Amino acid sequence: MLNMAEGIARLGALAESPVVSTLADAFAAAGHDLAIVGGPVRDALLGRAVNDLDFTTDALPDRILRIVKPISTAQWDIGRAFGTIGAKVAGEQVEITTYRADSYDGVTRKPTVEFGDTLEGDLVRRDFTVNSMALRVPGRTLVDPTGGVEDLVAQRLRTPADPSVSFGDDPLRMLRAARFSSQLGFEVDFATVEAMASLRATLSIVSPERIQGELVRLLQTDDPVRGIRLLVETGLIDQFLPEIPALKLEVDEHHHHKDVYEHSLTVLKQTIDLEASRNPDAAPDVPLRIAALLHDIGKPATRKLEPGGGVTFYHHDIKGARLARKRLQALRFDSDTMSSVTRLIELHLRFFGYSEGAWTDSAVRRYVRDAGDELERLHILTRADVTTRNAKKAGRLARAYDDIERRIAELSADEELAAIRPELDGNRIQELLGIGPGREVGEAYRFLLDLRLDEGIVGEDEAARRLVDWWAARA
């Protein structure tokens, strides 16, 4: 619950900080207004950490630059044409933007940039009321023309203008609604949700890179499931990740299986919980969270109803990896992220045979080799993928995974599994077999790698003997 007295005190402390007071005094001395705007005001009132400071002013960009130069150690044009100047003041990076009064053509997201005359006019054009508040400095006057404080108290997300107009101006704001809902734990008001549903097709004018950026920010929150549910409910997610709502498989009274959609959201939540417990100081692991969300997207395409009421999804791991790569490519994700996500989806079922019977050391080595750099992520995803309500089964799987991690640790200590490779390199192979570079060297290398995986370290002399015997038998 928002405590206004404490919130105002936090705003006062923010206004007294070196960076704010330095800027406020400089702009006042130059005869211009200055206000902290948007997220920093919202977060200070809520008692959340204030990170990036955004300011707005009646000064034009060239004038902003002249004011900040004497009090900053660096300045840069973030977007002079859009009225924004960046600077480093009192050791902190800040952005200062001229009041804006933009207009949109409804065809693209690019506004016709127009500078405004008033702080209130600048605020009412913003995305949500809770982001449409400002603190004038140095006078410390809270400016809230759209009822942002009331919405903070109500824990509600609402657009300052009619949501159809606001989203019509910039459809990306609909994705921001989902992100802020997750980030702040707020409900989106009914009229805003209705507008998101009716205008979902307008997301087509937003670039894939922008959509990707909002999806990443959503997944970086502590509770992205809230935002994902909103995107599914409004149909927005159909525009860029239709595989998610497709997980709501048709219910058949004779064939029973888990609700794959709900299962996937639970896996995502459990993944985040495991991230926090295993790597408490790490930043949110976006590739891992994407893999958790998408790990079963191959199920609808591979679903088969069996006689007697069974349901199978053979090879949904392979199908899902292919679908994920295609979708992530469309959203312009980088190659490292795509490789991590697809590898995790391909491997997410690998462990489940372990609990049926202990693996040999060879099988454990292959598990580690195949996972490569994704091993820690695979540990988390595989554990999170257990959503059964059967406590006995869940306990058995947890103990089995404890055991495999223990064995990996023991083998790693003995054999350096993370850098597993044959004991002879390509040059030594060519020397022993009397051959030059080519396909046969690769075949010999794979033979030695299999030997290493099956039997561990046998020593270079033994590896050489085995290689020569293999070569002779092959000839």
N, C-alpha and C positions, 0 to 999 in steps of 0.2 A: 504494500500500500504506500502511495506517495505521501511523504510528510513534507508539506510545503515549507514549513519553517526551516527544516534541515536543508531542503533544496535551495531555498533563497540564500542560506548561509554558504552553501557550496558555490553558488554563483558569485557571491561576494568574494570568496577566497580566490575564485578563478580570475575575477577582475583585478585583484591585487597582485597576481603573479607577475614576475618581471617582464615577460614577453607582452602581456596584455597592457600593463601600465605604461610600458615604453611606447608601444604603438599608439595608445589612446592619447598620451600627452603630445606626441608628435603631430597627430592629425588635428587635435584641438588647437595647437599652436598655429597650424596652417589654415585654420578656419573651416575645417571639414568635419563632417559627422563620421563616426565609426561605430560599428556594432559587431559583437560576436553573433554568429548566426547558425541556425540549423542544428546538426547533430551534437556539437559541444554543449549547447544550451539544454537540449533534451537530456543528454547523459548526465550533466551536472545535477539537474533536478531529480533524476532517478537514482542518483548515487552510484552511477556506473563510471568506469574509468574514462577520462577525457583524453583522447590521443591527438588527433589532428585538429588544429584550430583554423576555422574559416571565418573570415571577416567580410563585411560589406560596407560600402561607403558611397557618399555622393560624389567623390572625386573621380575624375576620368583616369584611364590607365596611365597616361603620361604623367599626370599629376601624382598618382599613387607612387610611381617609380621615383619621382623627385623627393617625395616625403620620406620614403623608406631607405633611400641610399645612405644618408648620414648615420642611420641607426642600425644598419644591417651589415653583416659580413659577406653576404652574397645576395644577388637578385637574379631572377630569370623570368622570361616571358612564358608562362604556362599556356596562355592563350590570350594575347593582347587583344586580338580581334573580338574575343568574347568578354573582354573587360577584366581579365584576371592577371594579376602579377604575383609571383612567388618571391619569398625572401626568407633569409635566415636571421632571426632576431633573438637576441638573448639565448643563443644556442638552440633555438627551436625553429623548425620550418613552418611557415604560415602561408596562407593564400588570402589575397585581398581582392575582392571583385566589386566593380562598380554596380550600383543598383541596376537591375535588369527589368525590362518590360517586354519580353520576347513575344512573337506571334509565330504560329505554325500553319503550314499549308495543308496538313492532313494527308499528304502523300509520302513525305519522308519525315524522319525524326529531326532533321536539321532545322532549327528555328531561324527566323529572320531576327537577327540580333538588334535589339533596340535598348538603349540605356534609359533607365527610369529616373523619376524625380524624387520618389519617396521610399522610405524603408518599408512602409506598409504595402505599397504597390509591389515591391520586390517579393515580399513574403507570401502574398496571396497566390503567386504563380507557382509555388513550390509543390512537391509531390503529395505530402501528407501534413495534416495540421500539427502533428507532434514534431515535425521538422520545419515548421513555419513560425518559429519563435526566435526572437533576437534579444540580446542584452546590449543596450546602448552603453558605451563607455567613453569617458570616465564617469558619467553620471549614474550608472548602474540602474537604468530604467528597463524593466522587462516589457517588451512589445509583443503582443499576442493577438493579432487581429482576427484569427480564425478559430479560436477556442482550443488551442493546443493543450493548455494546462488542464482543462476539463477532460480532454481525451486521455491525457496521461493518467489522471485520477481514475478514469473509467477503464483504463487499459484497452483502449480502442484505437483502431486505425481507420482514418477517414480522410478523404481528399478535401482540400480547402474549397474547391469549386465543385460543381456538379461532376460526379465521377466520370460520366460519359464524355464530358468536355475535357477533363484532365487526362484521361486515358486516350482520348482521341488525339490530343496534342502530342502525347508521347506514350505509345503502348508499352515501352519498357517499364513504365511505372507499375504495370500490373504484376510483373515479376518481382519488383521491389516490394510490393505488398506482401507477397509470400515470404520474402527474405526478412523484412522487418517483423512480420508476425512471429517467425521463428526466433529472431534475434532478441526481441523484446518480450516475447511471450504474450503478445496482445491478440485480441480477436479483431477481425476485419468486419466493419459494420455491414449490415445486410445490403444496403444500396450499392456499396462499393463492390461487394461480391457479385451482385447481379450484373453490374457493368462489366466486370471482368469476364463473366460468362458470355455476355452478349457481344463483346468486342474482341473475343479471343482471336478471331481470324486476322485482325489488324496487326498482330505480332509479326506477320509476314514482311512488314516493312523494316523490321529491326534486323540488323546484321547478325550472322551467326556468332561473331566474336563477342558482341554485346550480350547475347543470350547466354553464351558460355560464361562470361564474367559474372552474371547474376546467379547462374546455377552454382558456380564455384563459391560465391559468397554465401549462398544459402547453405551449401554443404559444410561450410566452415563454422556454422553456428552450433551451439550445444544441442539444439533440438530441431534439426532440419525436417523431421517427420511432420511436424505441424505445417510447415510451408508446402511440403510435397502433397499432403492431403488437400490443401487448398488448391494447388495447381491441378490436381486430378478432379476435384469437385467442380471446378469452373471449366474444365476442358482445355485449359491453357497448355498443359503438358503434352496434349495431342499434337501441338504444333512443332515440338522439337524432340520429345521423347515418348512417342506413342506406345513403345513397348511396356511402359510402366502400367497404364490402365489396362493393357491387354493381359496383364497377370491376373486380373479378376476373371478367372476361368469359369465357364458355365457350370453351374451346380447340377449334378445328375443324381437322382435319388438312389440309384443302384450302384454308383461308383463314388467312393469316398476318398478324398485326399485333402491335404491342407489347403487353406486359402493362400495361394501363392503370393498375392498382393500383400496381405497382412503379414505373412511370413517374411517377405522381403523387407518390409518396414521394421519389423522386429529385429531382423538381422542387422540392419543399419544402426538401430539404437544400441544393440548389444556390442556392435563393433566400436561405437564411440565410447561406450563404457569401458571396454577393454583397452582401448587406446589410452584413456585417462589413467587406468590402473597400472598398465605395463610401462607406459612412457609419459609420466605425469607432467613433465616440463616441455614436451614436444608441441610444436604447432599442429593444428588439425591436419590429418593426413588425407588430402582430397582424393588421390588415386585409390586409396584403400576404401574410402567411403563410396566412391563411384562403383567400385567392384562389388561392394556389399549390396548396394541398391540394384545393380544390374545382374547379379550372379545367376539368377534363374530366368532371365528373359528368353532363354531358349526353350523353356517348357511349353508355351502354347503351340509352337511349331512341331514339337516332338511328342505331344501328348497322345497316348494310345489307351483306349478303354479295353481292358482284358475281360474275358469270360470270368464270371464269378465275382465281379465287382472290383477288380484291381485296376490300378491306373499306373502306367509306366511313362517315363520321360527319357528313353534311352538316347544317349549322346547329347543331352541338352547342354552339357558343359561346352562341347565343341561348337554347337550351333549358337549358343549364347555369346561365346567369344567373338564369333564372326559378326553377329548382329551388333555387339558393343563397338567393335572397331569401326564398322560402317557409320554408326551413329556419332561416335566421337570425332570421326573425320569430318562429318557434316557440320559439326559444331566447332571445327577448327582447333581441336585440342592438339597439343604438341605431341611429338612422336614418343617421348619418354612416358608420358601419361598413358597414351594408348597401349604401349607395350606392357606397362605394369598392369593395367586393368585387364587386358585380354589374357595375360599369363595367369593372373589370379583366378579368373573365371574358368580357364581351361583346367586348372589344378584343384579347384575347390572341392571336388568329390574324391580326390586321390586318397585321402586319409581314411575314409569310412570303412575300408576293408580291414584296417589295422585292428579294430576292436574285435573282429571275428576270429583273429588268430595272430599271434605275435609275428612281426616281420623278421626276416633274417637281417643281419647287418648289411648285406648287399642291398636289400630293399630300402633300408633307411638311407644308405648312401645315395641311392638313385633319387629318393625323395628330395634330399638336400641338393643334389646336383641339378635336378629339374627345376626346383624353386629358385636356385641361384640367389640373386640379390633380393628377391621377393619373399624370402623365407620367413622373416619376422611378420610381414603382412599376412602371409599365408597362415601362420600360427593363429593370428587374431581372427581372420575371416573364418577359418575352419571351426574354431571354438564358438564364434558368434552364430554360426549356421545351425547350431543345435537349439531348436525352439520347442522341442517336445514338452508336453505337460506331464509326461511319465517320468516321475522323479528318479525311478530306478534306472531307466534307460539313460537319462541325462547324466546321472552320476557315473554310470559305466563308461560313457563316452568321454566325460571329463577326465576320469582316471586313465583311460587309454591315451588321451592326448598328453597328460602329464608324463606318462611313461615314454612316449615317443620323443618328447622334448628332452627328457633325462638322457635317453640313449643318444640323441643327436649331440648333446653336450659332451657326453663321455667319448663318443667317437671323434668329435671335433678336437677335443683335448689330445687325443692320441694320434690323429691322422690329418689334422688341418683340413677338415672337410670343406671349409669355405673356399679353399683354393684347390679343389680336387682336380688332379690331372694325371696322366700316365707318368711313370717314373723315367721314361726315355723320351727325349724330344725328337723332332723331325730329322735333325742332322744325324743323331745317333741311329735312328731307324734306317736311314739311307746307307750309313756306314756298315751296319750289321748285315743288311740284305743286299748290298751292292747294287742299289738302284738309284735313279735320279728323282728329282721332284716330279710329282704327278699323282694320279688317282690312287695308285697302289700305296703311296705313303699315307694317304688319308685312311685307307682301309686298315693298314697296320696300326695307325694311331687309334682307331676305334676299337681294334682288338685289345690293345693295351689298356684303353680306358675301361672296357668291360672287365678286364682282369683286375684292374684297380678297384672297381666298384664291387665286384663279386668277392674278392679275397682281401681287400685292403692293401697295405704296403707289404710287398714280398721281397723288396730289395732289387737293386739295379741288375745284379748278376742273374738272379732268378728270372727277372722280367726279360732280360736279353735271351736267356736260354729258351723261355717259353715262346718268345717271338720267332726265334730261328726254327723251332719245332713246328710252330704254326705255319710258317712260310714254306717249309719243306713239305708238310702234309698238303698244303694248298696247291703246291706245284704238281 
